[in-house]
Amino acid sequence: TVEILPGTVEQWQSNFTTPDPFLLVNKNLGLPQELLHKLYPCALSLFKRARSSVSVNLPSPEAISLLQASSIILLTNPAHQSALNQRKRLIVLEYWSAEQELGFSKLLLSSSRVASKQSIIWDHRRWLFDFQYIVGQNRQGSIPATILQSELETILQSCGLYPRNYYAWAHWEFCMDHCLEACTDPSSTTIEYPSVIATAFNLLLRWMEHHLSDCTAVHHLCRLVERVHTLERIHGQSGQLSHLTFRRLSEQAVSLLSRYTDHETLWMYLRFVWALCGDQVLRQDLDDSIASLPKSLYHDKFIDWCSMQH
């Protein structure tokens, strides 16, 4: 990982094991923020010179300078669109690979809260996946399941850095789109993709146990189960996904509410399940479970809402 350290080089000097002005511990790189701010004007100047010199025909040192300068720029200012565009250009010109850039952008996302919430970095990452696996010269037609599974961990790490990270969760939907499309594509090997979907489901269940107020996670968890049910209804596929049920969601929601009655998001979670399941037996079971929950303002509102739906 890469982490931007607050303060100056001197404040962290006692932690440095080498004369270099950064901290490297167990392959984790710490860069003092003040150092990056000092390097930023120089990096901008180098970036402007180098981008006009890179050409299709020259394996030039300017390409390396452009990569180095844009790395400093993005670590300091993750919303720098021109730096990201020039890195795309270097990939198209084959000075740099999409795979290498995926590695860099993953480090960039982990570097700070500011980086993890930048929409253009997540969009850049989707462009890289499309270039590497869908539209590039070595296209495979779909993103490998192992890559998508690893991407889920990257997304949750960013959501941990910046709570309710809308852009990271939108990227989660991008990954699920690819998995679900692969499950219905007769030309693809679909064995591994249901496993990724099942992993995503379990990760979201675990996430909800520790992030009770994350309404975006609730939305994606309920939406995933709804989409899997649609997939099963249209294509008759189940297998590894048979445990992705609204009953499982209702059990978690009721369990959490029995311990945390005053969390509005959890009542919203239960409302989503009740509304989407379309199962009268499950709804009746939910009504019975809700009646046994501790009384609260949200409890009474939920009872009133259910009464209006019947």
N, C-alpha and C positions, 0 to 999 in steps of 0.2 A: 504494500500500500504506500501511498504518498500522503503526507499530512502537512498542512500549512500551520506552522507553529507561531503563536502570537508573540510579539515582542521582537527583540534584537538578537543578533548573534551572541553578544556578550552575556545575555541572560541565560543562554543555553550552553555556554562555553564549557562549563564544568561537566556536561554530559557528553561532550565530543570525545571520541577515542582517537581521532586523527586531526591533523591540522586543517582539514577541509571545513568550510563554514556551513556544514549541515550535519544532521544526526542520522546515522544509519545503524539500526538495531534489528537483528533477525530479519533482514531483507525489507524492513519498514523504513522508509525515508522521511525524515522530518526537515522541512525547509523553513527557516525563520522568515516571517512575513516582511520584516524590514529589508532583508536581503533581496527578496523578490521585487520590492518597490524600488530599490536602487537599480536593479538590473532592467527594470521595465522600460525606461526611456532608451537605453542602449539597444534592447531587443527590438523596439519599434523601429529605430533607425536602421538596424541591420535587416529587418523584415522588409522595409520599403525598398531597400537597395536590391535585395536578393530576389524578390518576386518578379522584378522586371528583367532579370538576367537568366532565369531558368527557361530553357528552350527544349523542344522535342528532341533535338538531335545531339545535345551535349550532355554527357554524364558529368555534370559540372559540380564543383564544390559549393556552388550557390544553392543547390538543392539541399545539401546538408545544412548550410547556414539557415535556409528557410525553415527547415524542420526544427532546428535548435531554437531559433528566435521565436517561432510560433508556439513552441512548448512553454517557454518562459512567459510569453504573452497570455496564454490560456490559463496557466497556473495562477497568474496574477489577476487576470480578468477573463473568467470563463465564458462571458457573454460576447467575446470578440468574434463576430461573424466572419470578418475577412480572414482571420487566422485559420478558422475551420475550413473556409472555402479554398484557401491555398493548399491546405493539407489534402483536400479532395483532389485538387488539381495534380498534386505530386503522385497520388495513387493512380489516377488515370494515365499519367505519363510514365508510370511504372518505376518511379524513383523510390517508391514506398508502397507497402502492400496494405490491403484492407485488413488483413489479419493483424499486422503490426499496429495499425491505427486502432483497432478494437482493443488491443492491450493497453495502448496509451490512454484512450478515452475512459477505460475502466479505472485506471489509476487516477485520472482527472476527476471522475465522479466521487471517488473516495477521499479526495484531498481536502474538501471543506463543505460546509453546509451550503454555501453560496453556489458551489459547482454542482452539487447534487440536485438542485432545484431548477437548473437552467434548461428551458425547453429546447433550445437549439442544440445542446449536447445530446439529448435523447433523440432528437431528429437526425443529428449527424450519425448517431449509432445505427439508426434504422437504415439510413442511406448505405452505410458500410455493409450491413447484413444483405441488403438487396444487391449491392455491387458484387460482393463476394460469392453469394450463393444463388441469386436469382437471375441477374441480367449481365454479369461480367463474363469474361472469356471462359472462365472455368466453372460456369454456372452448373449447379446440380439440380435446380428446379425447386428445391425447398431447403430450408435451414435444418441442419442435422439436429436430431432430438437431443443429443448430448450437449450441444451448444445452447439450445433453448433452456435446458435444465439448469445449466450454469448461469444463464442470464437471470433466472428467477432469483438466485442468491444475490446477484449484483443489485437487482431492483430493491430487494428487501433491505439490503445494507444501506442503500441511499434513503429509503423511507425511514430507517432508523436515525440517520443523520438529520433529516428534515421531516418532521411529522406531517402527515396528510399531504404527502408529496404527489400532487395531482399529475405531474408530468411523468414521474416514475411509474405511477399506476396506469397511465395511458400506455406506457411501454409494455407493461404486464399484459394489457389487452392485445397488443400487437403480437406478443409471444403466443398467447392463447389462440388467436386467430390462425396462426400458422399451424399449430398443433391440431386444431379441429378441422382445418381444411385438409391436412395430410391424412387424417383419419377417414375422410370421405373420398380421397383421390385414389382410384383403382390402379393408377400407374406407379404409386409410391409404396415403399415398404412401411406399413403403418404399425408394426408391432411395438416399436419403441415410443411412439407418440402418446398412446393412451397412458403409458407409464409416467410420462412428463405431466400429463393432465392430472393424474392421481397424486403425483408429488405436489403439484401446485395446490390442489385441494387441501392436502394435509398441512402444507406450509401456511395456508391462510387460516385454517382452524387453529393452528398453534399461535399464529400472529394475533388472532382475536383474544386469546387467553391473556396476552400481555399488553394489548393496546385496545382497551375497552371503549375508547372514544373515537376510534378511527372509522368514521362513517364511510369513507371511500373503500376501505377493506371490506366492510359489510356489503357494499354494493357489488364489488367484484366477486366475492364469495357466492352470493346469491345468484348473480348473473352466470357464473361458471356452471353451477348446478342446473340452472334453467337451460343453458345452451346444450349441456350434455343430454338432458332429457329430450330436447328437440332432436338431437342427433340420433338418439335411440329410437325415437318415434318414427323418424323418416327413413333411417338406414338400418334399423334393427340391430344396432351394435351395442354391446354392453360389456361383458367380460371383465376386464380390469377396472371398469368404471362403475360397476354395480353398486359400490358403497357410496357413490356421490348422490345422496338423496336429501330431499327436504326434511325427512324425519331426522336425519343425522344433524342437520342445521338446527332444527327445533330443539333437539336434546341439548345442544351446546348453548343455545340462547336461553333456554329455561334454567339450565344449570348456572350460567353466569348471573342471571337475574336473581336467582335465589340467594346469591352472595352479594351482589351489587345492585340493589333495587333502584337506586336513584340515578343510574346512568341512562340518560335519554337515548343514547346511541343503541344500547342493547334493546330497548323497547322498539326502536326503529327496525333493528335486526329481526325481531320477532314478527313485526308487522309485515316486513318483506316476505318472510317465510309463509306466513298465513295467507297473504294475497297471491303469491306465485304458485303455491303447491297445487291448487286445484283439486285437492283430495279431501273429501268431506269427512272421512274417517280421521285423517290426521288433524283436521281443523277441530273436530270434536275433542280429540285427545288434547290438543293445545288449549282449548277452552277449559278443560278440567285442570290442566297443569297451571294455567294462569290464575285460576280461582284459588289455588293453594299458595300462591306467591305472597310475600309480605305486602301489606297495603302501602300505597304511596300515591302521590299525585299522578304520576305516569301510569300506574296500575289502573286507576279509575278511568283515566282518559282512554286507555287501551280497551277496557271493557266496553265503554261507550262506542268506540270505533267499531269493534266487532259486532255489536248489536245492530249498528247501521248497515253492516255488510250482509247480514242474514236476510 
